[in-house]
Amino acid sequence: MKILVTGGAGYIGSHVVRMLRKEKHSILAYDNMSNGREDRVLPRELVIADLADVSYLTETFAEFHPDVVMHFASSISVPESVRLPITYYRNNVANTVNLLEVMQRFEVNKMIFSSSASVYGAYDRPVREDDACSPEHPYGASKSIIERMLSDLSHAEDFRFVALRYFNAAGADPSGLIGQSTKSPTHIIECALRTASGDLPELSIYGTDYPTPDGTCVRDYVHVNDIADAHILALEYLWRGGKSEVFNVGYGHGNSVREVVDMAHKVTGIDFTVIEAQRRDGDYPYLVADSRKIKDVLGWNPKYDSLETIIKTAWDWTRKESERKNHGTISR
């Protein structure tokens, strides 16, 4: 199968590309490198370009002729989206319109969309796919708008999609060859481990007065390889003729920020500095998945459902990445 992967050199996209490669699919990653890295994919698999460049996108479709599109490319920081809403609607929504129009032109009618649990808004229990979506920040709103566009398109013509609502992606491939490496990290596990490695001076906990057991936000942390596996299952589902669907990708239980910090201390063995700071705009107190649907429909069976495993694989990557930087080498 020929699969175009937008954002394929990014964190989650590159893990999916690696898994698709093992499945012997033909892959082309289309990435503007704003959050991507060339060493995450093979040179022959990568086109460096932006979805805003419709001419180049059209040329890419004409040359590659994909069967399916996996759409990861987007801006992803909740706090940044609050400060820069127009940027988020342009990068996420307008660029997806560009992509869908080119897909129509070339009669590519299958998409797997990288959505987010942020579409839900605040709930005090695990959320189901049929719960009302009421995002409280532009990032979540942009993902919700795209889901609506995909749904409308699927009702209007021969177009089918799967939207995967990720909860908090974390961890790294156990090989240590790829992992999360953000220019300006905001995710707690990456920030904690980069503090432990000495790359950051201290770790900030944003908000300690939430209505949760220890006052810090609770999230459903999901290993990136389990998320990648969900994409493989979604691809097989669509290829078999499955109807358009939305699935949560989460474990169904959460950990607080303080629990993450404690586990990072345990895994690294380093007593790095932690400070308490004010709440950030857009953070929900509690966000945990009800994951029964993806297990029942797609047969998703997560293999890395352990906070310690997630942090250990991320720490192995962080240390190897530091060694590679020091020795000037890269791996794929």
C-alpha positions as CSV (number, residue, x, y, z in Angstrom):
1,M,0.0,0.0,0.0
2,K,1.2,3.5,-0.8
3,I,0.8,5.9,2.2
4,L,1.4,9.6,2.4
5,V,2.3,10.6,5.9
6,T,2.0,14.4,6.6
7,G,4.1,15.3,9.6
8,G,5.9,12.0,9.1
9,A,9.2,13.3,10.5
10,G,7.6,14.4,13.7
11,Y,7.4,12.6,17.0
12,I,4.3,10.4,16.5
13,G,4.5,10.4,12.7
14,S,8.0,9.0,12.7
15,H,7.0,6.1,15.0
16,V,4.2,5.3,12.7
17,V,6.5,5.5,9.6
18,R,8.9,3.1,11.3
19,M,6.0,0.6,12.0
20,L,4.6,1.0,8.4
21,R,8.1,0.3,7.1
22,K,8.1,-3.0,9.0
23,E,4.8,-3.8,7.5
24,K,6.4,-3.4,4.0
25,H,4.2,-0.5,2.9
26,S,5.5,2.2,0.5
27,I,5.8,5.4,2.5
28,L,6.3,9.1,1.8
29,A,6.7,11.5,4.7
30,Y,5.6,15.1,3.8
31,D,6.9,17.5,6.5
32,N,7.9,21.2,6.7
33,M,10.3,20.3,9.6
34,S,8.9,22.9,12.0
35,N,8.8,20.0,14.6
36,G,10.3,17.2,12.5
37,R,13.8,15.8,12.1
38,E,15.4,14.4,9.0
39,D,17.2,11.7,10.9
40,R,13.9,10.2,12.0
41,V,13.1,8.9,8.5
42,L,15.0,7.5,5.6
43,P,16.1,10.1,3.0
44,R,14.1,8.4,0.2
45,E,11.0,8.6,2.4
46,L,11.0,12.4,2.9
47,V,9.7,15.4,1.1
48,I,10.4,18.7,2.9
49,A,7.5,21.0,2.1
50,D,4.5,22.7,3.7
51,L,0.8,21.9,3.3
52,A,0.3,25.6,2.6
53,D,2.2,25.1,-0.7
54,V,-0.6,23.6,-2.8
55,S,1.4,23.5,-6.0
56,Y,4.1,21.4,-4.4
57,L,1.5,19.2,-2.6
58,T,-0.2,18.6,-6.0
59,E,3.1,17.6,-7.6
60,T,3.8,15.2,-4.7
61,F,0.4,13.5,-5.2
62,A,1.0,13.3,-9.0
63,E,4.3,11.6,-8.5
64,F,3.6,9.4,-5.5
65,H,-0.1,8.5,-6.1
66,P,-1.0,7.5,-2.5
67,D,-3.7,5.1,-1.6
68,V,-4.2,6.5,1.8
69,V,-3.2,9.6,3.7
70,M,-2.2,9.7,7.4
71,H,-2.4,13.2,8.5
72,F,-0.3,14.2,11.5
73,A,0.9,17.7,10.4
74,S,-0.3,20.4,12.8
75,S,0.7,22.8,15.5
76,I,0.2,21.1,18.9
77,S,1.0,23.3,21.9
78,V,-2.1,24.2,24.0
79,P,-0.6,27.3,25.7
80,E,0.8,28.5,22.4
81,S,-2.6,28.1,20.7
82,V,-4.1,30.4,23.4
83,R,-1.6,33.1,22.5
84,L,-1.6,32.5,18.7
85,P,-5.1,31.3,17.7
86,I,-5.0,32.5,14.1
87,T,-1.7,30.6,13.6
88,Y,-3.4,27.4,14.8
89,Y,-6.5,27.8,12.7
90,R,-4.3,28.5,9.7
91,N,-1.8,25.7,10.2
92,N,-4.3,23.1,11.4
93,V,-7.6,23.9,9.7
94,A,-6.7,25.8,6.5
95,N,-3.9,23.4,5.7
96,T,-6.1,20.4,6.1
97,V,-8.6,22.0,3.6
98,N,-5.6,22.3,1.2
99,L,-4.8,18.6,1.7
100,L,-8.4,17.4,1.3
101,E,-8.9,19.4,-1.9
102,V,-5.8,17.8,-3.4
103,M,-7.0,14.4,-2.2
104,Q,-10.3,15.0,-4.0
105,R,-8.4,16.0,-7.2
106,F,-6.5,12.7,-7.2
107,E,-9.4,10.6,-5.9
108,V,-7.7,9.6,-2.7
109,N,-10.6,8.8,-0.4
110,K,-9.2,7.4,2.8
111,M,-7.6,9.3,5.7
112,I,-6.4,8.5,9.2
113,F,-6.4,11.7,11.1
114,S,-4.3,12.6,14.1
115,S,-6.9,14.1,16.5
116,S,-6.7,14.8,20.2
117,A,-8.5,14.3,23.4
118,S,-8.5,18.0,23.7
119,V,-11.6,18.1,21.6
120,Y,-13.6,17.0,24.7
121,G,-13.1,19.8,27.1
122,A,-13.2,19.2,30.9
123,Y,-14.8,16.0,32.3
124,D,-14.3,14.5,35.7
125,R,-14.6,10.9,34.5
126,P,-13.2,8.9,31.5
127,V,-14.6,10.3,28.3
128,R,-16.3,8.3,25.6
129,E,-16.3,9.0,21.9
130,D,-20.0,10.0,22.0
131,D,-19.5,12.6,24.8
132,A,-20.1,16.2,23.8
133,C,-17.0,18.0,22.4
134,S,-16.5,21.5,23.9
135,P,-12.8,22.3,23.6
136,E,-11.7,25.3,25.7
137,H,-8.7,26.4,23.7
138,P,-7.8,26.9,20.0
139,Y,-5.8,23.8,19.6
140,G,-8.7,21.5,20.7
141,A,-11.1,23.6,18.7
142,S,-9.0,23.2,15.5
143,K,-9.0,19.4,15.9
144,S,-12.7,19.4,16.5
145,I,-13.3,21.5,13.4
146,I,-11.3,19.1,11.3
147,E,-13.2,16.2,12.6
148,R,-16.4,17.9,11.6
149,M,-15.0,18.6,8.1
150,L,-14.1,14.9,7.7
151,S,-17.5,13.9,8.8
152,D,-19.3,16.2,6.4
153,L,-17.1,15.1,3.6
154,S,-17.8,11.4,4.3
155,H,-21.5,12.1,4.1
156,A,-21.2,14.1,0.9
157,E,-19.1,11.7,-1.2
158,D,-17.1,8.4,-1.3
159,F,-14.7,9.3,1.5
160,R,-13.9,7.4,4.7
161,F,-11.8,8.3,7.6
162,V,-10.7,7.3,11.1
163,A,-10.0,10.0,13.6
164,L,-7.8,8.8,16.5
165,R,-8.2,11.0,19.6
166,Y,-4.8,10.6,21.3
167,F,-4.5,11.2,25.0
168,N,-1.0,12.1,26.2
169,A,1.5,10.6,23.9
170,A,4.8,9.7,25.6
171,G,7.7,7.3,25.6
172,A,10.0,6.3,22.8
173,D,10.7,3.3,20.6
174,P,12.6,0.7,22.7
175,S,15.3,0.7,20.1
176,G,16.3,4.1,21.3
177,L,16.6,5.3,17.6
178,I,13.7,7.7,17.7
179,G,11.9,9.6,20.4
180,Q,10.5,12.9,21.5
181,S,12.8,15.8,20.9
182,T,11.0,19.2,20.8
183,K,12.7,22.5,20.3
184,S,10.6,24.1,23.0
185,P,9.2,21.2,25.1
186,T,5.9,21.6,27.0
187,H,5.0,18.0,27.7
188,I,5.8,17.0,31.3
189,I,7.7,13.7,30.7
190,E,10.0,15.2,28.1
191,C,10.6,18.3,30.3
192,A,11.3,16.1,33.3
193,L,13.8,14.0,31.5
194,R,15.5,16.9,29.8
195,T,15.9,18.4,33.3
196,A,17.3,15.2,34.6
197,S,19.8,15.1,31.7
198,G,20.9,18.7,32.4
199,D,19.4,20.1,29.2
200,L,17.0,22.2,31.2
201,P,17.8,23.9,34.6
202,E,14.5,23.0,36.4
203,L,11.1,21.5,35.9
204,S,8.0,23.6,36.5
205,I,4.7,22.1,37.7
206,Y,2.0,24.3,36.4
207,G,-0.8,24.4,38.9
208,T,-1.1,22.6,42.3
209,D,-4.6,23.6,43.2
210,Y,-6.7,21.6,40.8
211,P,-9.6,19.5,42.1
212,T,-7.6,16.2,41.9
213,P,-6.2,14.0,44.6
214,D,-2.8,15.8,44.9
215,G,-3.8,19.1,43.3
216,T,-2.0,18.6,40.0
217,C,-3.5,17.7,36.6
218,V,-4.3,14.1,35.8
219,R,-3.6,12.7,32.3
220,D,-3.9,9.3,30.5
221,Y,-0.2,8.8,29.3
222,V,0.0,6.5,26.3
223,H,3.1,5.0,24.9
224,V,3.9,6.3,21.4
225,N,4.3,2.7,20.0
226,D,0.8,1.8,21.2
227,I,-0.5,4.9,19.4
228,A,1.5,3.8,16.3
229,D,-0.1,0.3,16.5
230,A,-3.5,2.0,16.6
231,H,-2.7,3.5,13.2
232,I,-1.8,0.2,11.7
233,L,-5.1,-1.3,12.9
234,A,-7.0,1.8,11.6
235,L,-5.3,1.4,8.2
236,E,-6.3,-2.3,8.0
237,Y,-9.9,-1.4,9.1
238,L,-10.3,1.2,6.4
239,W,-8.8,-1.0,3.8
240,R,-11.3,-3.7,4.6
241,G,-14.1,-1.3,4.0
242,G,-14.7,-0.1,7.5
243,K,-17.0,3.0,7.8
244,S,-15.8,6.4,9.1
245,E,-15.2,6.2,12.8
246,V,-13.7,8.1,15.8
247,F,-11.6,6.3,18.5
248,N,-10.0,7.3,21.7
249,V,-6.4,6.1,22.1
250,G,-5.8,5.9,25.8
251,Y,-5.3,3.3,28.5
252,G,-8.4,4.3,30.6
253,H,-6.5,5.4,33.7
254,G,-4.5,8.5,34.6
255,N,-1.5,9.7,36.5
256,S,-1.0,13.1,38.1
257,V,1.8,15.4,37.3
258,R,3.4,14.7,40.7
259,E,3.2,11.0,40.1
260,V,5.0,11.5,36.8
261,V,7.7,13.6,38.5
262,D,8.1,10.9,41.2
263,M,8.5,8.2,38.6
264,A,11.0,10.3,36.6
265,H,13.1,10.6,39.8
266,K,12.9,6.9,40.3
267,V,13.7,5.9,36.8
268,T,16.6,8.3,36.3
269,G,18.0,8.1,39.8
270,I,18.5,11.9,39.6
271,D,17.1,14.4,42.1
272,F,16.5,17.2,39.6
273,T,15.0,20.5,40.6
274,V,11.3,20.9,40.6
275,I,9.4,24.2,41.2
276,E,5.7,25.0,41.5
277,A,4.3,27.6,39.1
278,Q,0.9,29.2,38.2
279,R,-1.6,27.3,36.1
280,R,-1.2,27.5,32.3
281,D,-4.1,28.6,30.1
282,G,-6.0,25.8,28.6
283,D,-5.0,22.9,30.9
284,Y,-7.9,20.7,32.0
285,P,-7.8,19.2,35.6
286,Y,-8.6,15.7,34.4
287,L,-8.4,14.0,31.0
288,V,-8.7,10.2,30.8
289,A,-10.0,7.9,28.0
290,D,-12.7,5.3,28.0
291,S,-10.9,3.0,25.6
292,R,-13.4,0.2,25.2
293,K,-14.5,1.1,21.6
294,I,-11.0,0.9,20.0
295,K,-10.4,-2.4,21.7
296,D,-13.8,-3.8,20.7
297,V,-13.8,-2.5,17.1
298,L,-10.1,-2.5,16.1
299,G,-8.8,-5.1,18.5
300,W,-6.3,-2.7,19.9
301,N,-4.2,-4.5,22.6
302,P,-1.7,-2.0,24.1
303,K,1.7,-3.5,25.0
304,Y,3.3,-0.7,27.0
305,D,0.6,0.2,29.6
306,S,2.9,1.2,32.4
307,L,4.1,4.7,33.5
308,E,7.4,3.2,34.5
309,T,7.9,1.6,31.1
310,I,6.9,4.8,29.3
311,I,9.4,6.9,31.2
312,K,12.1,4.3,31.0
313,T,11.9,4.1,27.2
314,A,11.8,7.9,27.0
315,W,14.9,8.1,29.4
316,D,16.8,5.6,27.3
317,W,16.1,7.7,24.2
318,T,17.1,10.9,26.0
319,R,20.4,9.5,27.1
320,K,21.2,8.1,23.7
321,E,20.2,11.4,22.1
322,S,22.6,13.2,24.4
323,E,25.4,10.8,23.4
324,R,24.7,11.3,19.7
325,K,24.8,15.0,20.1
326,N,28.1,14.8,21.9
327,H,29.6,12.5,19.3
328,G,28.0,14.1,16.3
329,T,26.3,11.0,15.0
330,I,22.7,10.2,14.0
331,S,20.8,6.9,13.6
332,R,17.6,5.9,11.9
